[in-house]
Amino acid sequence: MLLKDKVFAITGGAAGIGRAAALEAARQGADVAITDIVPEESVQPILDAIRAEGRRALYLQGDVSAHETATRFITAIIEELGGLDIFVSNAGICPFHAFLDLPPETLIKTVGVNLLGAYFMVQAAANQMVSQGRGGAIIAVSSISALVGGAYQTHYTPTKAGIHSLMQSSAVALGKFGIRCNSVLPGTIRTAINKEDLSDKTKEEAMIGRIPLGRLGAPEDLAGPIVFLGSSMASYVTGASLLVDGGCFVNLQ
């Protein structure tokens, strides 16, 4: 087991990539803490699945864009699980919208959830790890969109680039404490965020046609890389970014 007896915490863990990573962490021996914006009853099946692996599970409902959520989440983790070893900043939104008439409130909300939420949570997790004095691992879910543009994502791509940069700077700031900071950059992963967009079969086929591995990603495709970066197998990896996109980014032909 790669994460035996570790405490693994993740934001946005109720669905998609977050849910897959939380379940894989439990399978790899970790106790798991999740925060998300949805009511606890909707997360109960995930908590039950974690406990079925013989691991402890914690859920805190909260909005990551609010600074106090980070404090509440870390406090609950320490009180109920006794420490924090691996933290994953995953919560994010991507409301597709054209650039020229993008409502200010859409920009503000996207930046608040994606970038400010990541900053607040990573900062709180880092402070806890420093106080524990035994190092740790922080992983942020950025996106291939940190490296490329999107006509309907002008409010989203800067936040993902910011998360990518946050992990690089955090790696420099926290290395002396034995805390490793890395990011994963997913390509197109089938989740609730893009379900409506992918309902256009012509668009879906065109996207698949650009991917050397010949398929869109699934949330489970991110779970392994996240667990790896949180484990001792990545003990000399920090400040790194891992593309998990089926080869899409390098396919320029």
C-alpha positions in Angstrom: 0.0 0.0 0.0 1.5 3.3 -1.1 -0.3 5.5 1.6 -0.5 3.1 4.5 -1.7 4.9 7.7 -1.4 8.3 6.1 -4.0 11.0 6.4 -5.1 12.2 2.9 -7.3 15.3 2.5 -8.9 16.6 -0.7 -11.1 19.5 -1.7 -13.9 18.9 -4.2 -14.0 15.3 -3.3 -17.7 14.6 -3.8 -17.5 13.8 -7.5 -15.3 13.4 -10.5 -11.5 13.5 -10.1 -11.8 14.3 -6.3 -14.0 11.3 -5.7 -11.8 8.9 -7.7 -8.7 10.1 -5.9 -10.3 9.9 -2.4 -11.3 6.3 -3.0 -7.9 5.3 -4.4 -6.2 6.8 -1.4 -8.3 4.7 0.8 -7.5 1.6 -1.2 -3.8 2.5 -0.8 -4.2 2.6 3.0 -5.0 6.2 3.9 -7.6 7.8 6.1 -9.5 10.3 4.0 -10.9 13.8 4.6 -13.1 15.4 2.0 -14.6 18.9 1.7 -17.1 20.0 -0.9 -20.0 22.3 -1.3 -22.7 19.6 -1.4 -24.7 18.3 1.7 -23.2 15.4 3.6 -26.0 13.0 2.7 -25.0 13.1 -1.0 -21.4 12.1 0.0 -22.5 9.3 2.2 -21.8 6.5 -0.4 -18.3 7.7 -0.8 -17.7 7.8 3.0 -19.2 4.3 3.2 -16.8 3.1 0.5 -13.8 4.5 2.3 -14.8 2.9 5.5 -15.4 -0.4 3.7 -11.7 -0.3 3.0 -11.1 -0.3 6.7 -10.2 3.4 6.8 -11.5 6.4 8.6 -13.5 9.0 6.7 -14.4 12.7 7.4 -16.6 15.1 5.5 -16.9 18.8 5.9 -19.4 20.9 3.8 -18.0 24.2 2.8 -17.2 26.7 0.1 -13.4 26.8 -0.6 -13.6 30.4 -1.8 -14.3 31.4 1.8 -11.1 31.6 3.8 -12.7 30.3 7.0 -13.5 27.0 5.2 -9.8 26.2 5.1 -9.4 26.8 8.8 -12.5 24.7 9.6 -11.3 21.9 7.3 -7.8 21.6 8.8 -9.1 21.9 12.3 -11.6 19.1 11.7 -8.9 16.9 10.2 -6.7 17.3 13.2 -9.4 16.8 15.7 -10.8 13.7 14.1 -7.9 12.1 12.2 -5.0 13.3 14.3 -2.7 14.8 11.6 -2.2 15.6 7.9 0.2 14.0 5.5 -1.1 14.6 2.0 -3.2 17.5 0.8 -4.9 17.7 -2.6 -6.3 21.0 -3.8 -8.8 19.8 -6.4 -12.0 21.9 -6.2 -12.8 23.9 -9.3 -15.4 25.2 -11.6 -15.4 25.9 -15.4 -18.6 27.7 -16.5 -17.9 28.0 -20.3 -18.6 31.5 -21.6 -17.5 33.7 -24.5 -14.9 36.3 -23.7 -16.4 39.6 -25.0 -19.6 39.4 -22.9 -18.3 37.5 -19.9 -20.3 38.7 -16.8 -18.0 40.1 -14.1 -19.6 37.9 -11.5 -18.6 34.8 -13.5 -15.0 35.9 -13.5 -15.1 36.7 -9.8 -16.6 33.4 -8.8 -14.2 31.4 -11.0 -11.2 33.1 -9.6 -12.6 32.8 -6.1 -13.2 29.1 -6.2 -10.3 28.0 -8.4 -7.4 30.2 -7.4 -8.2 31.9 -4.1 -9.7 28.6 -2.8 -6.5 26.7 -3.8 -4.4 29.4 -2.1 -6.3 29.4 1.1 -6.4 25.6 1.4 -2.7 25.1 0.4 -1.6 27.8 2.9 -3.6 26.2 5.7 -2.4 22.7 4.9 1.2 23.9 4.7 1.0 25.6 8.1 -0.3 22.4 9.7 2.4 20.3 8.1 5.1 22.8 9.2 3.8 22.6 12.8 3.8 18.8 12.7 7.5 18.8 11.7 7.5 15.7 9.6 7.1 17.0 6.1 4.3 16.2 3.8 3.0 16.3 0.2 0.7 18.9 -1.5 -0.8 18.2 -4.9 -2.9 20.7 -6.9 -5.1 19.8 -9.8 -4.3 22.3 -12.4 -5.1 21.7 -16.1 -3.7 21.4 -19.6 -5.5 24.8 -19.8 -2.7 26.3 -17.8 -0.6 25.9 -20.9 -3.0 26.5 -23.8 -5.8 28.9 -24.6 -9.6 28.5 -24.8 -12.0 30.9 -26.4 -14.7 30.0 -23.9 -12.3 29.7 -21.0 -10.6 33.1 -20.7 -11.7 33.3 -17.1 -10.7 29.7 -16.3 -7.3 29.3 -17.9 -5.7 32.0 -15.9 -6.8 30.3 -12.7 -5.3 27.0 -13.7 -2.0 28.7 -14.7 -2.1 30.4 -11.3 -2.5 27.0 -9.6 0.4 25.6 -11.6 2.6 28.6 -10.6 1.4 28.4 -6.9 2.8 24.8 -6.7 6.1 25.9 -8.1 6.5 28.8 -5.7 5.2 26.7 -2.8 7.8 24.0 -3.6 10.5 26.7 -3.2 9.0 28.1 0.0 8.3 24.8 1.7 11.2 22.6 0.6 13.2 23.4 3.8 10.3 21.9 5.8 10.3 18.6 3.8 7.0 19.5 2.1 6.8 18.6 -1.5 4.5 20.5 -3.8 3.5 19.3 -7.3 0.7 19.7 -9.8 -1.2 17.4 -12.2 -2.5 18.9 -15.4 -5.4 16.8 -16.8 -6.5 17.0 -20.3 -10.2 16.5 -21.1 -11.6 14.3 -18.4 -15.3 13.2 -18.5 -16.8 14.9 -15.5 -19.9 16.9 -14.6 -18.1 20.1 -15.6 -17.9 19.2 -19.3 -20.9 16.8 -19.6 -23.0 19.3 -21.5 -20.1 20.4 -23.8 -19.3 16.7 -24.6 -23.0 16.1 -25.5 -22.1 17.5 -28.9 -20.9 14.3 -30.6 -19.1 16.1 -33.4 -17.1 18.1 -30.9 -16.4 15.0 -28.8 -15.1 13.0 -31.8 -12.9 15.9 -32.8 -11.4 16.1 -29.3 -10.8 12.3 -29.3 -9.1 12.6 -32.7 -6.4 14.8 -31.2 -5.5 12.4 -28.4 -2.8 9.8 -29.3 -4.2 7.3 -26.8 -7.6 7.5 -28.7 -9.9 8.3 -25.8 -11.0 11.0 -23.4 -9.8 10.6 -19.8 -11.8 9.2 -16.9 -11.5 10.5 -13.3 -9.8 7.3 -12.3 -6.9 8.2 -14.7 -6.0 11.0 -12.3 -6.2 9.0 -9.1 -3.0 7.0 -9.7 -0.8 10.0 -10.5 -2.2 11.9 -7.5 -1.5 9.0 -5.1 2.0 8.5 -6.6 2.9 12.2 -6.0 1.6 11.9 -2.4 3.6 8.7 -1.8 7.2 8.1 -0.8 7.8 6.8 -4.3 7.9 10.5 -5.3 10.1 11.6 -2.3 12.5 13.6 -4.6 9.8 15.1 -6.8 8.8 18.7 -6.0 7.9 21.7 -8.1 7.0 19.4 -10.9 3.9 19.4 -13.2 2.6 16.1 -14.6 0.5 16.2 -17.8 -2.3 13.5 -17.7 -3.9 14.1 -21.1 -3.4 11.0 -23.2 -0.7 12.8 -25.2 -3.0 15.6 -26.4 -0.6 18.4 -25.6 2.3 17.1 -27.6 0.2 16.2 -30.6 0.9 19.1 -33.0 0.7 17.2 -36.2 
